Amino acid sequence: MRVDLFDFDLPESSIALRPVEPRDAARMLVVRPDESPFEDRFVRDLPDLLQPGDVLVLNDTKVIPSRLYGLRVREETAARVEIMLHKRESADSWRAFARPAKKLNVGDRIRFGEAAESTACELVRLDAEVEEKGEGGDVRLRFSFSGPFLDEAIARLGELPLPPYIAGKRPTDDKDLRDYQTVYAKDEGAVAAPTAGLHFTESLFRRLEERGIARHFVTLHVGAGTFLPVKAEDTAEHRMHAEWGTVTEATARALNEARARGGRIVAVGTTSLRLLESAAREDGTIAPFSGDTAIFITPGYRFKAVDVLMTNFHLPRSTLFMLVSAFAGLERMRAAYAHAIETGYRFYSYGDSSLLFRR
């Protein structure tokens, strides 16, 4: 499909730079599959919009401070580079986006942090070697530390990776350390938040439980590539970056049992949906899953596992807007986004939400 079909004009004023408080006070646009009017609701209304027996599926990944600033050292020359980690490949290696990538060659060493005066503080410094260089600034780095020691060094030296449409307008601060994590974040490894989940509070979870709506967790470590605009002219030419995820056997069994009883699977966020669809069999049942997924969902895709999707408002020409258009219909979503812009919904990571019922 032509990528320009997924383009739209978004005023700068529609981009949210801070979340609303409390989290579940965000607005939520309800989009049903027929031509019924859009419903302007709030996230706190979610229990009333779902049915007893429905099941929420949430992504419990936790964002790490994955933006690093380093110095490329090559013989007598040095150059400053910015590294955005996006996918762990082993205990001591990550794939990353480098900027400016033209300053890096295979074999170069990058030094992060400052040289320590004593071995007691050696984690203040971290080195990496460029092992591979791909397209679009993508590089593979092998670090001087491994496993938990590498995790600790990244935590010391890294910066929370707010998306560029926020970070370009204001500095990251301590408030973001809380705001840019879900209240149920558990499994470290994401470099971007599963933003639909940012709206949940413990109070909202209690009300969902009282309504008879269960919740289960999956893990997909969100990579920065998920949110990049598509630069190709046709969707067939776009390559998705792989992300690692897991659906446990217990979770798969619980979801299949809920659906057999007539409950609907409600994916909280496109990350949960992509993982569930990767794990789904042709008959719609969900199998245990552990590994990489690079699933790319565009209109024409036949959904097997997910019935309802809760998701924020996405960038023009992005794979995520393509996904919601596949789920609810391209013309329906273009009309929904036009309504959202006209009525003042807030877009992107810190913005408002939508609840989409599958076409």
Order of alpha helices (4+ residues) and beta strands (2+ residues): beta-beta-alpha-beta-beta-beta-beta-beta-beta-beta-beta-alpha-alpha-alpha-beta-alpha-beta-beta-alpha-beta-alpha-beta-beta-alpha-alpha-beta
